[in-house]
Amino acid sequence: MICNMILCGVGGQGVLSLAAIIAKASLSAHLNVRQSEVHGMSQRGGEVSSHLRIGDEEIVGDLVPSGTADLIISMEPMESLRYLNYLKPNGIVITASEPVKNISNYPDVNAVYAKIAEIPGSICLEAESLAEAAGSRRASNMVLIGAASSFLPLETDGLQNAIRETFASKGESIVETNLKAFDAGRRFQNPN
Protein backbone atom coordinates (compact mmCIF):
# COMPACT_ATOMS: atom_id res chain seq x y z
CA MET A 1 0.00 0.00 0.00
CA ILE A 2 1.34 3.40 -1.00
CA CYS A 3 -0.34 6.66 -0.02
CA ASN A 4 0.41 9.50 -2.45
CA MET A 5 -0.04 13.10 -1.33
CA ILE A 6 0.37 16.58 -2.72
CA LEU A 7 0.88 19.24 -0.06
CA CYS A 8 0.61 22.81 -1.28
CA GLY A 9 0.20 26.46 -0.42
CA VAL A 10 2.16 29.68 -0.67
CA GLY A 11 5.43 30.72 0.89
CA GLY A 12 5.38 31.17 4.64
CA GLN A 13 2.32 29.00 5.34
CA GLY A 14 4.22 25.99 6.65
CA VAL A 15 3.80 23.55 3.76
CA LEU A 16 7.28 22.10 4.24
CA SER A 17 6.73 21.72 8.00
CA LEU A 18 3.49 19.89 7.23
CA ALA A 19 5.40 17.51 4.92
CA ALA A 20 8.22 17.02 7.43
CA ILE A 21 5.82 16.07 10.24
CA ILE A 22 3.94 13.51 8.15
CA ALA A 23 7.26 12.11 6.88
CA LYS A 24 8.68 11.92 10.43
CA ALA A 25 5.58 10.09 11.69
CA SER A 26 5.80 7.71 8.73
CA LEU A 27 9.45 6.89 9.41
CA SER A 28 8.64 6.27 13.09
CA ALA A 29 5.94 3.83 11.92
CA HIS A 30 8.61 2.04 9.83
CA LEU A 31 7.04 3.07 6.54
CA ASN A 32 8.99 3.97 3.44
CA VAL A 33 9.01 7.68 2.61
CA ARG A 34 9.83 9.57 -0.59
CA GLN A 35 9.49 13.35 -0.82
CA SER A 36 10.12 16.07 -3.35
CA GLU A 37 9.61 19.81 -2.82
CA VAL A 38 9.19 22.83 -5.03
CA HIS A 39 9.92 26.16 -3.39
CA GLY A 40 9.25 28.41 -6.39
CA MET A 41 8.98 32.05 -5.40
CA SER A 42 8.12 31.11 -1.83
CA GLN A 43 9.99 34.04 -0.33
CA ARG A 44 7.58 36.34 -2.20
CA GLY A 45 4.39 34.47 -1.41
CA GLY A 46 4.66 32.22 -4.44
CA GLU A 47 3.61 28.61 -4.64
CA VAL A 48 5.19 25.92 -2.53
CA SER A 49 4.42 22.25 -2.99
CA SER A 50 5.64 18.90 -1.82
CA HIS A 51 5.05 15.47 -3.26
CA LEU A 52 4.96 12.97 -0.41
CA ARG A 53 4.72 9.22 -0.87
CA ILE A 54 4.52 6.85 2.09
CA GLY A 55 3.90 3.13 2.25
CA ASP A 56 4.80 -0.32 3.43
CA GLU A 57 6.27 -1.36 0.09
CA GLU A 58 9.13 -0.09 -2.03
CA ILE A 59 8.43 3.35 -3.50
CA VAL A 60 10.06 4.07 -6.82
CA GLY A 61 10.40 7.78 -7.50
CA ASP A 62 9.81 10.90 -5.46
CA LEU A 63 7.08 12.43 -7.61
CA VAL A 64 3.42 11.51 -7.39
CA PRO A 65 2.30 10.37 -10.85
CA SER A 66 -0.59 12.28 -12.38
CA GLY A 67 -3.98 10.85 -11.42
CA THR A 68 -2.69 8.85 -8.41
CA ALA A 69 -2.81 11.22 -5.42
CA ASP A 70 -4.92 9.87 -2.59
CA LEU A 71 -4.85 13.24 -0.89
CA ILE A 72 -4.27 16.91 -1.63
CA ILE A 73 -3.68 18.94 1.52
CA SER A 74 -3.69 22.63 0.73
CA MET A 75 -3.00 25.66 2.88
CA GLU A 76 -4.81 27.88 0.36
CA PRO A 77 -7.98 27.12 -1.64
CA MET A 78 -6.82 28.18 -5.12
CA GLU A 79 -3.60 26.21 -4.71
CA SER A 80 -5.64 23.03 -4.18
CA LEU A 81 -7.15 23.49 -7.65
CA ARG A 82 -3.71 23.84 -9.25
CA TYR A 83 -2.99 20.16 -8.46
CA LEU A 84 -6.32 18.50 -9.29
CA ASN A 85 -4.76 16.68 -12.24
CA TYR A 86 -2.79 14.67 -9.67
CA LEU A 87 -5.87 13.55 -7.74
CA LYS A 88 -7.13 10.04 -8.38
CA PRO A 89 -10.88 9.61 -9.04
CA ASN A 90 -11.75 8.83 -5.40
CA GLY A 91 -9.05 11.06 -3.90
CA ILE A 92 -9.72 13.62 -1.18
CA VAL A 93 -8.98 17.36 -1.10
CA ILE A 94 -8.53 19.00 2.29
CA THR A 95 -7.98 22.73 2.12
CA ALA A 96 -7.93 25.80 4.29
CA SER A 97 -10.71 28.14 3.22
CA GLU A 98 -8.78 31.38 3.77
CA PRO A 99 -7.45 32.74 0.46
CA VAL A 100 -4.07 34.41 0.08
CA LYS A 101 -4.79 36.98 -2.61
CA ASN A 102 -1.19 37.55 -3.63
CA ILE A 103 -1.94 38.12 -7.31
CA SER A 104 -3.99 40.89 -8.90
CA ASN A 105 -6.20 38.48 -10.86
CA TYR A 106 -7.06 36.10 -8.03
CA PRO A 107 -10.28 34.37 -9.15
CA ASP A 108 -13.62 34.92 -7.44
CA VAL A 109 -13.24 33.05 -4.15
CA ASN A 110 -16.82 31.74 -4.32
CA ALA A 111 -16.04 30.17 -7.70
CA VAL A 112 -12.97 28.53 -6.13
CA TYR A 113 -15.09 27.16 -3.26
CA ALA A 114 -17.69 25.89 -5.74
CA LYS A 115 -15.02 24.02 -7.73
CA ILE A 116 -13.67 22.42 -4.55
CA ALA A 117 -17.22 21.45 -3.50
CA GLU A 118 -17.58 19.52 -6.79
CA ILE A 119 -14.96 17.05 -5.56
CA PRO A 120 -16.69 14.25 -3.63
CA GLY A 121 -15.45 14.08 -0.06
CA SER A 122 -13.66 17.43 -0.22
CA ILE A 123 -13.12 19.28 3.04
CA CYS A 124 -12.80 23.06 3.17
CA LEU A 125 -12.24 24.38 6.68
CA GLU A 126 -11.38 27.65 8.37
CA ALA A 127 -7.94 26.44 9.40
CA GLU A 128 -6.64 29.84 10.51
CA SER A 129 -9.64 30.46 12.75
CA LEU A 130 -9.33 27.01 14.34
CA ALA A 131 -5.59 27.54 14.82
CA GLU A 132 -6.15 30.96 16.36
CA ALA A 133 -8.60 29.43 18.83
CA ALA A 134 -5.88 26.90 19.69
CA GLY A 135 -3.42 29.71 20.37
CA SER A 136 -1.80 30.79 17.08
CA ARG A 137 -2.93 31.35 13.49
CA ARG A 138 0.49 30.10 12.44
CA ALA A 139 -0.55 26.59 13.50
CA SER A 140 -3.12 26.31 10.69
CA ASN A 141 -0.94 23.67 9.03
CA MET A 142 -1.37 21.52 12.15
CA VAL A 143 -5.15 21.95 11.85
CA LEU A 144 -4.89 20.52 8.33
CA ILE A 145 -2.79 17.55 9.50
CA GLY A 146 -5.46 16.89 12.11
CA ALA A 147 -8.23 17.06 9.51
CA ALA A 148 -6.26 14.75 7.22
CA SER A 149 -5.24 12.30 9.95
CA SER A 150 -8.15 9.90 9.42
CA PHE A 151 -7.08 9.52 5.76
CA LEU A 152 -3.43 8.81 6.54
CA PRO A 153 -2.06 5.31 7.20
CA LEU A 154 -0.66 6.59 10.50
CA GLU A 155 -1.67 6.43 14.14
CA THR A 156 -2.72 9.63 15.90
CA ASP A 157 0.00 9.08 18.53
CA GLY A 158 2.66 8.92 15.82
CA LEU A 159 1.55 12.24 14.34
CA GLN A 160 1.39 13.85 17.79
CA ASN A 161 4.89 12.59 18.62
CA ALA A 162 6.21 14.01 15.32
CA ILE A 163 4.65 17.37 16.19
CA ARG A 164 6.27 17.26 19.64
CA GLU A 165 9.69 16.43 18.16
CA THR A 166 9.43 19.08 15.46
CA PHE A 167 8.58 21.93 17.82
CA ALA A 168 10.42 20.77 20.99
CA SER A 169 13.26 23.27 20.51
CA LYS A 170 10.75 26.16 20.47
CA GLY A 171 9.42 25.48 23.95
CA GLU A 172 6.55 23.65 25.59
CA SER A 173 3.96 26.37 24.90
CA ILE A 174 4.61 26.16 21.13
CA VAL A 175 4.37 22.36 21.28
CA GLU A 176 1.06 22.56 23.16
CA THR A 177 -0.38 25.16 20.76
CA ASN A 178 0.46 22.97 17.77
CA LEU A 179 -1.01 19.87 19.45
CA LYS A 180 -4.20 21.82 20.23
CA ALA A 181 -4.40 22.92 16.59
CA PHE A 182 -3.94 19.30 15.46
CA ASP A 183 -6.75 18.23 17.80
CA ALA A 184 -8.99 21.01 16.46
CA GLY A 185 -8.53 19.63 12.94
CA ARG A 186 -9.28 16.09 14.13
CA ARG A 187 -12.45 17.29 15.90
CA PHE A 188 -13.54 19.16 12.75
CA GLN A 189 -13.19 15.95 10.75
CA ASN A 190 -14.51 13.63 13.50
CA PRO A 191 -16.75 15.69 15.81
CA ASN A 192 -17.67 12.68 18.02
C-alpha positions as CSV (number, residue, x, y, z in Angstrom):
1,M,0.0,0.0,0.0
2,I,1.3,3.4,-1.0
3,C,-0.3,6.7,0.0
4,N,0.4,9.5,-2.5
5,M,0.0,13.1,-1.3
6,I,0.4,16.6,-2.7
7,L,0.9,19.2,-0.1
8,C,0.6,22.8,-1.3
9,G,0.2,26.5,-0.4
10,V,2.2,29.7,-0.7
11,G,5.4,30.7,0.9
12,G,5.4,31.2,4.6
13,Q,2.3,29.0,5.3
14,G,4.2,26.0,6.6
15,V,3.8,23.5,3.8
16,L,7.3,22.1,4.2
17,S,6.7,21.7,8.0
18,L,3.5,19.9,7.2
19,A,5.4,17.5,4.9
20,A,8.2,17.0,7.4
21,I,5.8,16.1,10.2
22,I,3.9,13.5,8.1
23,A,7.3,12.1,6.9
24,K,8.7,11.9,10.4
25,A,5.6,10.1,11.7
26,S,5.8,7.7,8.7
27,L,9.4,6.9,9.4
28,S,8.6,6.3,13.1
29,A,5.9,3.8,11.9
30,H,8.6,2.0,9.8
31,L,7.0,3.1,6.5
32,N,9.0,4.0,3.4
33,V,9.0,7.7,2.6
34,R,9.8,9.6,-0.6
35,Q,9.5,13.3,-0.8
36,S,10.1,16.1,-3.3
37,E,9.6,19.8,-2.8
38,V,9.2,22.8,-5.0
39,H,9.9,26.2,-3.4
40,G,9.2,28.4,-6.4
41,M,9.0,32.1,-5.4
42,S,8.1,31.1,-1.8
43,Q,10.0,34.0,-0.3
44,R,7.6,36.3,-2.2
45,G,4.4,34.5,-1.4
46,G,4.7,32.2,-4.4
47,E,3.6,28.6,-4.6
48,V,5.2,25.9,-2.5
49,S,4.4,22.2,-3.0
50,S,5.6,18.9,-1.8
51,H,5.1,15.5,-3.3
52,L,5.0,13.0,-0.4
53,R,4.7,9.2,-0.9
54,I,4.5,6.9,2.1
55,G,3.9,3.1,2.3
56,D,4.8,-0.3,3.4
57,E,6.3,-1.4,0.1
58,E,9.1,-0.1,-2.0
59,I,8.4,3.3,-3.5
60,V,10.1,4.1,-6.8
61,G,10.4,7.8,-7.5
62,D,9.8,10.9,-5.5
63,L,7.1,12.4,-7.6
64,V,3.4,11.5,-7.4
65,P,2.3,10.4,-10.9
66,S,-0.6,12.3,-12.4
67,G,-4.0,10.8,-11.4
68,T,-2.7,8.8,-8.4
69,A,-2.8,11.2,-5.4
70,D,-4.9,9.9,-2.6
71,L,-4.9,13.2,-0.9
72,I,-4.3,16.9,-1.6
73,I,-3.7,18.9,1.5
74,S,-3.7,22.6,0.7
75,M,-3.0,25.7,2.9
76,E,-4.8,27.9,0.4
77,P,-8.0,27.1,-1.6
78,M,-6.8,28.2,-5.1
79,E,-3.6,26.2,-4.7
80,S,-5.6,23.0,-4.2
81,L,-7.2,23.5,-7.6
82,R,-3.7,23.8,-9.3
83,Y,-3.0,20.2,-8.5
84,L,-6.3,18.5,-9.3
85,N,-4.8,16.7,-12.2
86,Y,-2.8,14.7,-9.7
87,L,-5.9,13.6,-7.7
88,K,-7.1,10.0,-8.4
89,P,-10.9,9.6,-9.0
90,N,-11.8,8.8,-5.4
91,G,-9.0,11.1,-3.9
92,I,-9.7,13.6,-1.2
93,V,-9.0,17.4,-1.1
94,I,-8.5,19.0,2.3
95,T,-8.0,22.7,2.1
96,A,-7.9,25.8,4.3
97,S,-10.7,28.1,3.2
98,E,-8.8,31.4,3.8
99,P,-7.5,32.7,0.5
100,V,-4.1,34.4,0.1
101,K,-4.8,37.0,-2.6
102,N,-1.2,37.5,-3.6
103,I,-1.9,38.1,-7.3
104,S,-4.0,40.9,-8.9
105,N,-6.2,38.5,-10.9
106,Y,-7.1,36.1,-8.0
107,P,-10.3,34.4,-9.1
108,D,-13.6,34.9,-7.4
109,V,-13.2,33.1,-4.2
110,N,-16.8,31.7,-4.3
111,A,-16.0,30.2,-7.7
112,V,-13.0,28.5,-6.1
113,Y,-15.1,27.2,-3.3
114,A,-17.7,25.9,-5.7
115,K,-15.0,24.0,-7.7
116,I,-13.7,22.4,-4.5
117,A,-17.2,21.4,-3.5
118,E,-17.6,19.5,-6.8
119,I,-15.0,17.1,-5.6
120,P,-16.7,14.2,-3.6
121,G,-15.5,14.1,-0.1
122,S,-13.7,17.4,-0.2
123,I,-13.1,19.3,3.0
124,C,-12.8,23.1,3.2
125,L,-12.2,24.4,6.7
126,E,-11.4,27.7,8.4
127,A,-7.9,26.4,9.4
128,E,-6.6,29.8,10.5
129,S,-9.6,30.5,12.8
130,L,-9.3,27.0,14.3
131,A,-5.6,27.5,14.8
132,E,-6.1,31.0,16.4
133,A,-8.6,29.4,18.8
134,A,-5.9,26.9,19.7
135,G,-3.4,29.7,20.4
136,S,-1.8,30.8,17.1
137,R,-2.9,31.4,13.5
138,R,0.5,30.1,12.4
139,A,-0.6,26.6,13.5
140,S,-3.1,26.3,10.7
141,N,-0.9,23.7,9.0
142,M,-1.4,21.5,12.2
143,V,-5.1,21.9,11.8
144,L,-4.9,20.5,8.3
145,I,-2.8,17.6,9.5
146,G,-5.5,16.9,12.1
147,A,-8.2,17.1,9.5
148,A,-6.3,14.7,7.2
149,S,-5.2,12.3,10.0
150,S,-8.1,9.9,9.4
151,F,-7.1,9.5,5.8
152,L,-3.4,8.8,6.5
153,P,-2.1,5.3,7.2
154,L,-0.7,6.6,10.5
155,E,-1.7,6.4,14.1
156,T,-2.7,9.6,15.9
157,D,0.0,9.1,18.5
158,G,2.7,8.9,15.8
159,L,1.6,12.2,14.3
160,Q,1.4,13.9,17.8
161,N,4.9,12.6,18.6
162,A,6.2,14.0,15.3
163,I,4.7,17.4,16.2
164,R,6.3,17.3,19.6
165,E,9.7,16.4,18.2
166,T,9.4,19.1,15.5
167,F,8.6,21.9,17.8
168,A,10.4,20.8,21.0
169,S,13.3,23.3,20.5
170,K,10.7,26.2,20.5
171,G,9.4,25.5,23.9
172,E,6.6,23.6,25.6
173,S,4.0,26.4,24.9
174,I,4.6,26.2,21.1
175,V,4.4,22.4,21.3
176,E,1.1,22.6,23.2
177,T,-0.4,25.2,20.8
178,N,0.5,23.0,17.8
179,L,-1.0,19.9,19.4
180,K,-4.2,21.8,20.2
181,A,-4.4,22.9,16.6
182,F,-3.9,19.3,15.5
183,D,-6.8,18.2,17.8
184,A,-9.0,21.0,16.5
185,G,-8.5,19.6,12.9
186,R,-9.3,16.1,14.1
187,R,-12.5,17.3,15.9
188,F,-13.5,19.2,12.7
189,Q,-13.2,15.9,10.8
190,N,-14.5,13.6,13.5
191,P,-16.7,15.7,15.8
192,N,-17.7,12.7,18.0
